[in-house]
Amino acid sequence: MRALIFCIAFAVVGFSQERDTRPQFEVASLKPGSPGLPFRMTGGPATPDPGRWTCVNWSLDNYLLMAYNIRAYQLVAPPWVRNAAFTVSATIPPGATRADLRLMLQRLLEERFQIVVHREQKEMSIYELAVAPGGSKLVEYVEPPASAEPAKPASAPTASGLTVNNGHARIQFRQQTMDNLAYMLSGRVERPVIDATGLKGKYAVTLLWDEETPSNTDSGPTIFKAIQDQLGLKLVPKKGPIEMLVIDRIERTPIEN
């Protein structure tokens, strides 16, 4: 009987202490930041300093978005996480990728803030990114042979990224998938954008539009008109299921380093 009780107790302990197989930082410091002061992020995989990652004065909700690789509309969390700023400084194992960094941050946040989460589907308003009547105007990028000089379409932009200046916005990429473009557009139209173009390659993308801001008095194209006129695509309003990340538990004060 005593042996049986021991075996049951061992099994319960073993089950409750299931090993976390996610990668982790070699060393990590998490401290309260200063809300309102400038945000700064340096280092990490694919940077000149891949072994060190520092993130200063970032809000807790932004850490959560990065760790779980989600958009703001997918996060269900207490309102206070938007105003709680923290600074993380961590040493990263050699060879880690950006995906590894997300998992390391996920593990760190869960351990320090005692976070418990679950995922669920929610029906909400979305946009589908589709090909407009008349067809796509995008130029597909073709990977050059290894022995050749890198080639690009004549219309390929020389810089990459999103810029917004006094209400004038621009998205510019040399090689971009439609899935990534849809993901980026989500942040500009404040609604999930799902790729429904059927375009599977990588494309040169240049998109210029004017956002409605108090500082912008120009009457340039809206993002909806620009997408159709410049890219030959369109945003179609629909309803659809979106996966949400729900924070069931999160402590205001993290466990000390």
PANU-572071 format. One line per field, with one value per residue: residue number from 0; residue in one letter; x, y, z of N, C-alpha, C in turn. Coordinates in Angstrom, 3 decimals. Layout:
nr <- NUM|...;
rest <- A|...;
nX <- X|...;
nY <- Y|...;
nZ <- Z|...;
caX <- X|...;
caY <- Y|...;
caZ <- Z|...;
cX <- X|...;
cY <- Y|...;
cZ <- Z|...;
This chain:
nr <- 0|1|2|3|4|5|6|7|8|9|10|11|12|13|14|15|16|17|18|19|20|21|22|23|24|25|26|27|28|29|30|31|32|33|34|35|36|37|38|39|40|41|42|43|44|45|46|47|48|49|50|51|52|53|54|55|56|57|58|59|60|61|62|63|64|65|66|67|68|69|70|71|72|73|74|75|76|77|78|79|80|81|82|83|84|85|86|87|88|89|90|91|92|93|94|95|96|97|98|99|100|101|102|103|104|105|106|107|108|109|110|111|112|113|114|115|116|117|118|119|120|121|122|123|124|125|126|127|128|129|130|131|132|133|134|135|136|137|138|139|140|141|142|143|144|145|146|147|148|149|150|151|152|153|154|155|156|157|158|159|160|161|162|163|164|165|166|167|168|169|170|171|172|173|174|175|176|177|178|179|180|181|182|183|184|185|186|187|188|189|190|191|192|193|194|195|196|197|198|199|200|201|202|203|204|205|206|207|208|209|210|211|212|213|214|215|216|217|218|219|220|221|222|223|224|225|226|227|228|229|230|231|232|233|234|235|236|237|238|239|240|241|242|243|244|245|246|247|248|249|250|251|252|253|254|255|256;
rest <- M|R|A|L|I|F|C|I|A|F|A|V|V|G|F|S|Q|E|R|D|T|R|P|Q|F|E|V|A|S|L|K|P|G|S|P|G|L|P|F|R|M|T|G|G|P|A|T|P|D|P|G|R|W|T|C|V|N|W|S|L|D|N|Y|L|L|M|A|Y|N|I|R|A|Y|Q|L|V|A|P|P|W|V|R|N|A|A|F|T|V|S|A|T|I|P|P|G|A|T|R|A|D|L|R|L|M|L|Q|R|L|L|E|E|R|F|Q|I|V|V|H|R|E|Q|K|E|M|S|I|Y|E|L|A|V|A|P|G|G|S|K|L|V|E|Y|V|E|P|P|A|S|A|E|P|A|K|P|A|S|A|P|T|A|S|G|L|T|V|N|N|G|H|A|R|I|Q|F|R|Q|Q|T|M|D|N|L|A|Y|M|L|S|G|R|V|E|R|P|V|I|D|A|T|G|L|K|G|K|Y|A|V|T|L|L|W|D|E|E|T|P|S|N|T|D|S|G|P|T|I|F|K|A|I|Q|D|Q|L|G|L|K|L|V|P|K|K|G|P|I|E|M|L|V|I|D|R|I|E|R|T|P|I|E|N;
nX <- 0.833|1.919|3.877|2.261|0.968|3.186|3.914|1.671|1.788|4.242|3.651|1.712|3.197|5.115|3.450|2.462|4.702|5.457|7.803|8.995|9.531|10.172|12.509|14.844|15.999|19.472|20.299|18.212|16.850|14.176|12.612|10.719|9.710|9.644|6.806|5.750|8.230|10.733|10.586|12.767|14.482|17.036|19.502|19.490|18.391|19.452|20.562|23.315|24.144|23.541|23.517|22.575|19.735|17.821|15.176|13.607|11.447|8.958|5.484|3.517|1.497|2.456|4.727|3.398|2.028|4.193|5.437|3.507|2.983|0.810|-1.862|-3.085|-5.897|-6.395|-5.883|-7.079|-7.129|-6.463|-7.133|-5.015|-2.571|-1.765|-0.663|1.447|4.808|7.879|11.326|13.408|16.309|18.361|20.318|21.004|20.945|23.490|22.859|20.113|16.857|14.525|11.983|12.561|13.253|10.768|9.485|11.159|10.691|7.981|8.008|9.476|7.772|5.505|6.559|7.488|5.264|3.349|1.513|-1.478|-3.025|-5.515|-6.741|-9.268|-11.974|-13.426|-16.148|-15.956|-15.811|-14.084|-11.619|-11.245|-8.466|-8.453|-8.228|-8.796|-11.381|-10.234|-7.718|-4.583|-1.988|0.524|4.060|5.788|8.447|11.363|13.547|16.975|19.454|22.007|24.574|24.303|24.010|22.055|18.743|16.005|12.604|11.749|10.152|10.658|10.930|13.463|13.803|12.567|9.607|7.275|6.227|5.073|4.280|3.249|0.613|0.847|1.242|3.211|3.810|6.375|8.032|10.430|10.327|7.566|5.174|1.691|0.339|1.860|1.574|-1.180|-1.251|0.184|-1.460|-3.588|-2.978|-3.355|-5.984|-7.411|-8.682|-8.926|-7.166|-7.405|-5.650|-6.914|-6.240|-5.077|-2.606|0.572|3.277|6.228|6.210|6.882|6.059|4.553|2.860|0.936|-0.769|-3.127|-3.636|-6.326|-5.769|-5.381|-3.273|-3.048|-4.098|-4.391|-5.921|-5.471|-5.455|-7.528|-6.642|-8.068|-8.850|-6.307|-5.191|-6.726|-6.369|-3.559|-2.439|-4.143|-5.781|-8.253|-10.099|-12.377|-15.223|-16.177|-17.523|-15.900|-14.197|-11.847|-8.847|-8.436|-6.362|-6.682|-6.143|-6.155|-5.109|-2.912|-0.291|0.150|2.581|5.741|7.626|10.667|13.971;
nY <- -1.203|1.273|1.566|1.864|4.301|6.001|5.771|6.914|9.543|10.354|10.259|12.303|14.572|14.529|14.977|17.586|19.085|19.367|19.471|22.449|22.996|25.119|27.483|29.438|32.550|33.026|34.635|36.967|40.140|41.844|44.809|47.499|50.100|53.474|55.013|56.878|57.879|57.760|54.884|52.144|49.696|47.328|45.180|41.515|38.541|38.420|40.943|43.318|42.736|39.948|38.416|39.790|41.313|44.159|45.974|48.902|50.654|49.686|49.048|46.677|45.384|45.530|43.911|41.479|41.225|40.914|38.590|36.567|36.803|38.286|40.551|43.749|43.713|41.082|40.540|39.961|41.433|42.751|46.272|47.735|46.781|48.204|50.535|49.932|50.023|48.403|47.349|45.205|43.282|41.020|38.030|36.146|32.801|31.391|31.278|31.561|32.293|34.798|33.829|32.123|34.045|35.244|33.093|32.804|35.251|34.964|32.844|34.026|36.174|34.738|33.365|35.416|37.140|35.362|34.364|33.121|31.790|31.428|30.361|31.401|31.395|34.191|35.786|38.425|41.732|41.888|42.441|41.190|40.799|41.115|40.391|43.055|44.024|43.826|42.999|42.199|44.623|44.192|43.486|40.559|39.259|37.656|35.165|35.472|33.488|31.741|32.439|34.822|38.445|40.044|40.516|42.751|43.781|46.459|48.303|47.925|48.954|50.947|51.006|49.638|49.075|50.726|54.061|57.045|60.342|63.354|62.630|61.633|58.588|55.642|52.492|50.340|47.868|45.537|42.777|41.107|39.109|38.389|37.640|38.783|41.461|41.811|41.454|43.707|45.761|45.458|46.877|49.472|49.871|49.222|46.806|43.251|41.937|39.629|37.559|36.972|36.839|34.869|35.045|33.821|34.385|36.523|40.029|43.241|46.099|49.212|51.596|54.427|56.747|58.957|59.548|60.189|62.740|65.337|66.998|66.716|68.170|67.729|66.320|63.656|60.224|57.825|54.963|52.796|53.453|53.810|51.238|49.893|51.429|51.599|49.074|47.221|45.712|45.008|45.860|43.951|44.156|41.918|39.288|37.223|34.414|35.030|34.235|34.671|35.779|35.192|36.583|34.946|35.129|37.426|38.915|42.080|42.921|41.864|38.820|39.120|39.613;
nZ <- 0.000|0.848|-1.117|-3.346|-2.818|-2.909|-5.614|-6.881|-5.876|-6.955|-9.663|-9.856|-9.105|-11.164|-13.343|-12.834|-12.995|-15.643|-18.220|-19.665|-22.964|-24.551|-25.981|-23.985|-22.531|-21.843|-19.719|-18.087|-17.442|-16.001|-15.493|-13.929|-16.127|-17.413|-17.913|-20.741|-21.450|-24.111|-26.259|-26.877|-28.787|-29.118|-30.686|-30.874|-32.773|-36.216|-36.255|-35.855|-33.280|-32.220|-29.908|-27.736|-26.395|-25.953|-24.604|-24.021|-21.879|-22.888|-23.310|-21.441|-22.870|-25.501|-25.328|-24.947|-27.391|-29.144|-28.096|-28.419|-31.054|-32.262|-33.272|-32.030|-31.902|-31.376|-28.757|-25.542|-22.607|-19.260|-18.886|-17.715|-18.627|-20.814|-19.896|-18.299|-18.119|-19.018|-18.822|-20.556|-20.526|-22.063|-22.513|-25.362|-26.575|-28.762|-32.287|-32.217|-33.537|-34.849|-34.356|-32.233|-30.355|-29.813|-28.518|-26.300|-25.015|-24.516|-22.692|-20.605|-19.816|-18.954|-16.780|-15.046|-14.674|-13.960|-15.855|-17.304|-20.100|-22.702|-25.928|-28.211|-30.603|-32.280|-33.769|-35.998|-37.552|-40.608|-43.218|-46.485|-48.527|-51.846|-55.416|-57.606|-60.011|-63.332|-62.719|-61.025|-60.453|-59.632|-59.679|-60.057|-58.127|-59.256|-58.384|-58.908|-60.747|-58.883|-59.725|-60.948|-61.099|-58.587|-59.580|-60.268|-60.609|-62.876|-61.615|-58.959|-55.580|-53.914|-51.224|-48.099|-46.137|-43.854|-43.798|-42.236|-42.540|-41.429|-42.024|-44.589|-46.061|-46.750|-48.111|-48.928|-50.649|-51.846|-52.161|-51.346|-49.695|-50.202|-47.945|-45.884|-46.605|-46.215|-43.459|-42.620|-43.563|-41.861|-39.555|-40.399|-41.159|-38.980|-38.538|-38.877|-41.680|-44.191|-46.397|-49.549|-52.143|-53.713|-54.805|-54.835|-54.948|-54.486|-54.367|-55.884|-54.145|-53.984|-52.301|-51.914|-49.887|-48.209|-44.839|-42.532|-40.560|-38.049|-38.828|-41.499|-44.293|-46.931|-49.899|-50.730|-52.036|-50.325|-48.286|-49.211|-51.821|-52.921|-52.777|-54.667|-57.054|-57.377|-56.860|-57.939|-56.369|-53.794|-50.799|-49.173|-47.227|-44.635|-42.515|-40.156|-38.529|-35.974|-34.337|-30.907|-28.220|-24.929|-21.816|-18.913|-16.395|-14.824|-13.120|-11.540|-10.493|-11.336|-10.712|-8.951|-10.373;
caX <- 0.000|2.811|4.516|1.258|0.790|4.389|3.863|0.649|2.312|5.306|3.015|1.068|4.257|5.688|2.508|2.327|5.952|5.764|8.955|8.773|10.538|10.447|13.837|14.816|17.158|20.525|20.109|17.240|16.459|12.930|12.437|9.746|10.209|9.117|5.774|5.830|9.564|10.910|10.790|13.954|14.806|18.313|20.054|18.639|18.678|19.478|21.086|24.760|24.393|22.527|23.561|22.052|18.484|17.397|13.935|13.487|10.202|7.869|4.301|3.352|0.680|3.298|5.512|2.511|1.784|5.395|5.696|2.539|2.900|-0.574|-2.203|-3.752|-7.298|-6.490|-5.526|-8.070|-6.320|-6.868|-6.728|-3.805|-1.346|-1.374|0.017|2.546|6.022|8.964|12.565|13.971|17.659|18.546|21.364|20.364|21.842|23.973|22.071|18.672|16.144|13.505|10.908|13.041|13.180|9.380|9.192|11.902|9.977|6.737|8.322|9.883|6.592|4.649|7.185|7.609|3.954|2.438|0.455|-2.226|-3.768|-6.136|-7.110|-10.635|-12.408|-14.440|-16.661|-15.812|-15.703|-12.755|-11.507|-10.504|-7.662|-8.768|-7.850|-9.852|-11.722|-9.150|-6.515|-3.504|-0.956|1.782|5.134|6.334|9.903|11.898|14.860|17.984|20.365|23.027|25.778|23.992|23.814|20.650|17.908|14.753|11.738|12.043|9.372|10.948|11.393|14.834|13.777|11.489|8.980|6.132|6.521|3.953|4.806|2.202|-0.578|1.168|1.715|3.783|4.320|7.289|8.776|10.984|9.811|6.598|4.074|0.381|-0.025|2.515|0.955|-2.464|-0.947|0.577|-2.628|-4.466|-2.650|-3.727|-7.446|-7.960|-9.540|-8.153|-7.160|-7.066|-5.287|-7.778|-5.875|-4.610|-1.263|1.455|4.676|6.695|5.924|7.287|4.878|4.648|1.498|0.938|-2.102|-3.209|-4.455|-7.099|-5.194|-5.547|-2.176|-3.068|-5.221|-4.419|-7.029|-4.933|-6.307|-7.634|-5.929|-8.922|-8.738|-4.923|-4.998|-7.350|-5.803|-2.120|-2.047|-5.094|-6.386|-9.338|-10.458|-13.800|-15.694|-16.860|-17.484|-15.136|-13.657|-10.477|-8.355|-8.121|-5.569|-7.344|-5.336|-6.984|-4.463|-1.648|0.010|0.607|3.983|6.469|8.586|11.955|15.018;
caY <- 0.000|2.423|1.688|2.356|5.730|6.677|5.820|7.879|10.868|10.640|10.520|13.615|15.577|14.522|15.591|19.007|19.736|19.035|20.251|23.456|22.764|26.335|28.052|30.481|33.419|32.562|35.506|38.000|41.090|42.540|45.844|48.542|51.191|54.811|55.316|58.202|58.139|57.108|53.442|51.793|48.266|47.097|43.833|40.369|37.802|39.140|42.298|43.264|42.236|38.902|37.754|40.651|41.979|45.135|46.666|49.895|51.419|49.187|48.683|45.234|44.821|45.347|42.690|40.341|41.114|40.372|37.237|35.614|37.061|38.609|41.952|44.300|43.310|39.684|40.420|40.281|41.551|43.880|47.559|48.303|46.325|49.202|51.648|49.423|49.959|47.592|47.251|43.855|43.132|39.572|37.377|35.165|31.702|31.463|30.617|31.753|33.002|35.725|33.002|31.696|35.207|35.371|32.040|33.139|36.331|34.363|32.071|34.972|36.884|33.810|33.045|36.582|37.707|34.263|34.492|31.965|32.228|30.432|30.897|31.107|32.021|35.230|36.307|39.872|42.366|41.770|42.728|40.264|41.410|40.351|41.010|43.930|43.859|44.325|42.233|42.736|45.429|43.892|42.862|39.466|39.159|36.360|34.941|35.290|32.353|31.999|32.998|36.095|39.619|40.127|41.301|43.204|44.406|47.880|49.099|47.540|50.079|50.855|50.924|48.776|49.402|51.629|55.381|57.969|61.673|64.365|62.069|61.006|57.241|54.876|51.128|50.085|46.618|44.946|41.416|40.972|38.174|38.971|37.375|39.818|42.743|41.839|41.626|45.099|46.611|45.349|47.941|50.784|49.976|48.901|45.635|42.161|41.795|38.249|37.441|36.129|37.157|33.696|35.331|33.065|34.772|37.723|41.097|44.616|46.822|50.622|52.064|55.789|57.236|59.967|59.181|61.295|63.241|66.796|67.722|66.454|68.870|67.377|65.452|62.540|59.030|57.013|53.690|51.888|53.825|53.579|49.801|49.486|52.120|51.412|47.661|46.331|44.866|45.693|45.385|43.593|43.949|40.640|38.777|35.989|34.020|35.431|33.632|35.632|35.337|35.698|36.508|34.517|35.580|38.138|39.693|43.437|43.046|40.650|38.204|39.805|38.931;
caZ <- 0.000|0.902|-2.427|-4.280|-2.528|-3.399|-7.081|-7.265|-5.568|-7.920|-10.957|-9.780|-9.138|-12.497|-14.279|-12.555|-13.316|-17.033|-18.669|-20.701|-24.003|-25.301|-25.716|-22.980|-22.456|-20.939|-18.560|-18.436|-16.408|-16.296|-14.466|-14.289|-16.949|-17.141|-18.917|-21.354|-21.979|-25.413|-26.373|-27.669|-28.870|-29.794|-30.677|-31.162|-34.005|-37.501|-36.068|-35.590|-31.923|-32.085|-28.606|-26.679|-26.761|-24.952|-24.940|-22.956|-21.734|-23.733|-22.529|-21.287|-23.950|-26.682|-25.095|-25.172|-28.831|-29.769|-27.610|-28.964|-32.492|-32.564|-33.416|-30.853|-31.868|-30.961|-27.349|-24.516|-21.398|-18.412|-19.464|-17.131|-19.283|-21.814|-19.249|-17.478|-18.939|-18.469|-19.583|-20.571|-21.063|-22.049|-23.294|-26.238|-26.977|-30.145|-33.315|-32.038|-34.597|-34.355|-33.807|-30.921|-29.462|-29.383|-27.547|-25.080|-24.358|-24.046|-21.475|-19.561|-19.323|-18.222|-15.506|-14.161|-14.373|-13.627|-16.855|-17.803|-21.282|-23.578|-27.231|-28.606|-31.847|-32.145|-35.027|-36.005|-38.867|-41.196|-44.648|-47.326|-49.577|-53.056|-56.687|-58.090|-61.432|-64.172|-62.418|-60.193|-61.088|-58.957|-60.454|-59.254|-58.018|-59.689|-57.777|-59.962|-60.549|-57.874|-60.335|-61.596|-60.254|-58.168|-60.491|-59.685|-61.611|-63.076|-60.685|-57.582|-54.778|-53.428|-49.766|-47.634|-44.875|-43.764|-43.264|-42.156|-42.257|-41.532|-42.648|-45.873|-45.741|-47.856|-47.929|-50.038|-50.500|-53.056|-52.228|-50.272|-49.918|-49.969|-46.556|-45.081|-46.930|-45.512|-42.033|-42.418|-43.778|-40.687|-38.620|-40.941|-41.310|-37.663|-38.672|-39.470|-43.134|-44.541|-47.810|-50.394|-53.531|-54.448|-55.333|-53.953|-55.095|-53.800|-55.311|-55.622|-53.674|-53.610|-52.043|-51.350|-49.559|-47.163|-43.695|-41.967|-39.318|-37.945|-39.469|-42.934|-44.940|-48.348|-50.290|-51.493|-52.025|-49.122|-48.439|-49.980|-53.237|-53.348|-52.965|-55.930|-58.211|-57.504|-56.787|-58.611|-55.342|-53.090|-49.470|-49.180|-45.847|-44.396|-41.157|-40.146|-37.225|-35.675|-33.105|-29.866|-27.078|-23.729|-20.603|-17.783|-15.151|-14.982|-11.925|-11.804|-10.084|-11.747|-9.799|-9.065|-11.153;
cX <- 0.864|3.484|3.548|1.050|1.970|4.345|2.843|1.155|3.373|4.712|2.366|2.100|4.851|4.783|2.455|3.586|6.414|6.821|8.575|9.893|10.827|11.850|13.725|16.089|18.197|20.461|19.123|16.904|15.192|12.656|11.362|10.406|9.608|8.094|5.913|7.184|9.752|11.144|12.008|14.171|16.092|18.703|19.046|19.019|18.563|19.846|22.598|25.117|23.386|22.466|22.996|20.804|18.040|16.176|13.593|12.131|9.098|6.706|4.123|2.497|1.495|4.230|4.659|2.243|2.984|5.593|4.776|2.269|1.462|-0.699|-2.995|-5.203|-7.484|-6.252|-6.680|-7.346|-6.834|-6.350|-5.397|-2.526|-0.863|-0.534|1.170|3.773|7.108|10.163|13.118|15.361|18.038|19.716|20.743|21.356|22.289|23.052|20.575|18.096|15.157|12.323|11.291|12.925|11.760|9.045|9.927|11.182|8.661|6.964|8.693|8.667|5.699|5.225|7.158|6.248|2.922|1.225|-0.159|-3.093|-4.545|-6.516|-8.547|-10.967|-13.497|-14.854|-16.587|-15.728|-14.268|-12.784|-10.799|-9.749|-7.822|-8.269|-9.036|-10.214|-10.654|-7.823|-5.477|-2.518|0.423|2.770|5.789|7.857|10.326|13.309|15.885|18.817|21.482|24.248|25.550|23.917|22.345|19.869|16.641|13.902|12.040|11.319|9.676|11.472|12.797|14.909|12.580|10.917|7.785|6.599|5.244|4.511|3.720|0.974|-0.355|1.835|2.235|4.186|5.162|8.108|9.268|10.440|8.846|5.519|2.752|-0.089|0.589|1.915|-0.381|-2.261|-0.589|-0.611|-3.591|-4.239|-3.061|-5.240|-8.174|-8.981|-8.688|-8.285|-6.630|-6.766|-6.222|-7.466|-5.559|-3.238|-0.226|2.928|5.071|6.666|6.553|6.029|5.251|3.221|1.570|-0.495|-2.012|-4.133|-5.178|-6.524|-5.394|-4.482|-2.178|-4.302|-5.310|-5.579|-6.506|-5.828|-6.370|-6.883|-6.749|-8.817|-7.335|-4.664|-5.560|-6.658|-4.340|-1.695|-2.971|-5.711|-7.535|-9.549|-11.966|-14.257|-16.488|-16.912|-16.718|-14.591|-12.194|-10.054|-7.918|-7.248|-6.161|-6.431|-6.257|-6.420|-3.166|-1.441|0.515|2.103|4.726|7.357|9.948|12.973|15.808;
cY <- 1.247|2.660|2.260|3.854|6.523|6.839|6.847|9.291|11.275|11.005|11.896|14.722|15.678|15.196|17.104|19.779|19.375|19.996|21.196|23.328|24.010|26.850|29.151|31.317|32.804|33.327|36.581|38.849|41.806|43.513|46.835|49.639|52.515|55.156|56.734|58.558|57.366|55.605|53.174|50.287|48.106|45.618|42.758|39.688|38.681|40.608|42.193|42.757|41.137|38.265|38.564|41.362|42.882|45.878|47.588|50.599|50.987|48.786|47.167|44.636|44.633|44.144|41.452|40.131|40.493|38.902|36.212|35.834|37.314|40.118|42.418|43.841|41.853|39.486|40.852|40.253|42.701|45.198|48.087|47.873|47.322|50.319|51.220|49.227|49.160|47.629|45.843|43.907|41.665|39.138|36.206|34.069|31.843|30.714|30.797|32.576|34.000|34.972|32.497|32.834|35.393|34.343|32.289|34.225|35.817|33.634|32.991|35.674|35.967|33.488|34.228|37.151|36.638|34.252|33.133|32.462|31.069|31.130|30.488|31.863|33.052|35.719|37.832|40.397|42.293|42.355|41.548|41.068|40.550|41.092|41.801|43.588|44.519|43.669|42.968|43.545|45.174|43.218|41.804|39.475|37.749|36.223|34.697|34.037|32.733|32.690|34.385|37.227|39.680|41.041|41.725|43.803|45.891|48.751|48.794|48.721|49.855|50.785|50.091|49.298|50.312|52.947|56.214|59.315|62.715|63.873|61.442|59.652|56.530|53.496|50.811|48.831|46.134|43.537|41.234|39.975|38.883|38.741|38.442|41.194|42.877|42.091|43.082|46.038|46.577|46.495|49.317|50.966|49.551|47.769|44.513|42.141|40.395|38.182|36.472|36.379|35.924|33.891|34.762|33.478|35.905|38.861|42.424|45.408|48.267|51.149|53.407|56.223|58.290|59.483|60.413|61.667|64.753|67.588|67.571|67.086|68.565|66.426|64.333|61.326|58.387|55.701|52.726|52.178|53.545|52.101|49.357|50.116|51.764|49.946|46.732|45.335|45.635|45.057|45.183|43.359|42.657|40.394|37.465|35.680|34.445|34.789|34.716|34.979|35.990|35.491|36.163|35.005|36.284|39.020|41.071|43.612|41.776|40.107|38.834|38.951|37.995;
cZ <- 0.000|-0.443|-3.450|-4.092|-3.073|-4.914|-7.559|-7.037|-6.566|-9.272|-10.976|-9.850|-10.532|-13.507|-14.092|-12.904|-14.728|-17.570|-19.799|-21.724|-24.837|-25.001|-24.673|-23.043|-21.528|-19.626|-18.980|-17.222|-16.862|-15.162|-14.899|-15.109|-16.525|-18.215|-19.445|-21.904|-23.286|-25.299|-27.245|-27.620|-29.656|-29.703|-31.028|-32.460|-35.242|-37.341|-35.852|-34.195|-31.594|-30.702|-27.461|-27.177|-25.626|-25.458|-23.775|-23.028|-22.689|-22.847|-22.518|-22.396|-25.225|-26.535|-25.383|-26.656|-29.537|-29.387|-28.258|-30.443|-32.934|-32.763|-32.193|-30.755|-31.442|-29.467|-26.454|-23.176|-20.542|-18.982|-18.940|-17.850|-20.339|-21.209|-18.364|-18.355|-18.230|-19.401|-19.439|-21.183|-20.936|-22.917|-24.045|-26.611|-28.422|-31.100|-33.197|-33.188|-33.978|-33.764|-32.422|-29.913|-28.949|-28.302|-26.234|-24.287|-23.780|-22.719|-20.321|-18.958|-18.492|-16.849|-14.551|-13.760|-14.030|-14.568|-17.195|-18.958|-21.892|-24.880|-27.544|-29.897|-31.569|-33.527|-34.998|-37.426|-39.356|-42.608|-45.303|-48.376|-50.822|-54.291|-57.208|-59.539|-62.307|-63.869|-61.585|-61.027|-60.489|-59.904|-59.576|-59.289|-58.416|-59.131|-58.883|-59.712|-59.583|-58.451|-60.934|-60.590|-59.843|-59.091|-59.778|-60.799|-61.715|-62.073|-59.228|-56.794|-54.264|-51.923|-49.349|-46.326|-45.015|-43.176|-43.284|-41.724|-42.514|-42.295|-44.000|-45.591|-46.984|-47.362|-49.143|-49.755|-51.859|-53.267|-51.063|-50.652|-49.626|-48.533|-45.636|-45.353|-46.200|-44.025|-41.739|-42.580|-42.594|-39.721|-39.094|-41.043|-40.034|-37.718|-39.256|-40.983|-43.455|-46.035|-48.532|-51.860|-54.355|-55.063|-54.384|-54.031|-54.162|-54.819|-54.878|-55.288|-53.365|-53.500|-51.321|-51.093|-48.467|-46.062|-43.158|-40.604|-39.265|-38.690|-40.988|-43.571|-46.430|-48.631|-51.185|-51.383|-50.644|-49.355|-49.295|-51.480|-53.757|-53.620|-54.309|-57.139|-58.448|-57.533|-57.563|-57.652|-54.700|-51.719|-49.426|-47.747|-45.714|-42.898|-41.181|-38.773|-37.102|-34.358|-32.127|-28.794|-25.838|-22.530|-19.443|-16.454|-15.492|-13.749|-12.307|-11.530|-10.466|-10.631|-10.019|-9.797|-10.247;
